[in-house]
């Protein structure tokens, strides 16, 4: 009965509840950090964006190597794009003429002889 008459009882309960909630929030954050993936290449922990990218099904298909962090993935993409550009440039460049021992002569049906 004394507890019901105590005007500070409700404030004490709210303080205890807030403290318990803060501890629970901190515990959940620590558990989340313990589950956060680590990059297999550089050892950094994944950012929230990269972690979501590899776990959400719609983006996981395009996420590439799921064992690397965002910066390492960006490096991979840059290397792939550079390689593709190199291949494209090589395909667009005409082959260099080979050096032939004979001087070039007109060939075909209508050629002028000198």
Secondary structure, DSSP 8 states (H G I E B T S, - for coil): -HHHH-THHHHHHHHHHHHHHHHHHHHHHHHHHHHS-B-TTT--B--HHHHHHHHSHHHHTTS--TTS-HHHHHHHHHHHHHHHHHHHHHHHS-------SS-----SSS----
